[in-house]
Amino acid sequence: MDTIAGIMATSGIEALSMREIARQTDMTAANLYNYFDNKQQLFAATKQRGFQLLDAHTHCAANNALAPRDQIRQILLGALNFARLWPGYWALLTHPPQTQQLKESNHLQALVSELKSETVTRMMGLFEQVLASYGVNVVPGEHPKDPPKIVDIPEGGFGPDTVWVRIIALLTHTHGLIDLYSRGLLSQFNVDADPLAETLLEASIDLLLPGTTTATEKSPR
């Protein structure tokens, strides 16, 4: 599945037959069918493993006693490390295949649609945890697919009409940064890519928590 994640992300699902998958993984097609009946099963299993790896790098950062800014920094650094270690899964989860190219199977189209939805849901869920630790009262929307509602916001730069915009701005800023880093483009600026990436991540946090205190200072509850 680790090998297939990279193949799916770079070559696409439709261009990859089970026979080609077997060749890329040094298996026989017959042996591959002992594990997966078709590409749909393989895609679903690969997607699940990708999320498990992403969760392992990010969720632990959101479940601790750190100040919110520190939690966000650890989440973003975890995502950066995930992309560094598992570039195939990063590409698959954050650059899902275009559904208009999936003409072969309605089931594959549904899996890709679920992938997009689950990626966003997991990202937003992490930041809901951080907002809650900052003192922001977050409650579920009226319907399962509705965004969470902000009920109570303390001082600190948040606003009821801007908080989700800020989170999306942070995610898009970070996503672009990690893409540049994981594809080796940051190093083309003739700088050390690792400290530059961490500096840019800090700037990303300012999009959500403008004017907050230093990382070591606890926020008010």
Helices and strands as residue ranges (DSSP letters): H 2-11, H 18-24, H 29-32, H 39-62, H 68-85, H 87-94, G 99-101, H 106-134, E 137-139, E 149-152, H 163-182, G 186-189, H 193-208
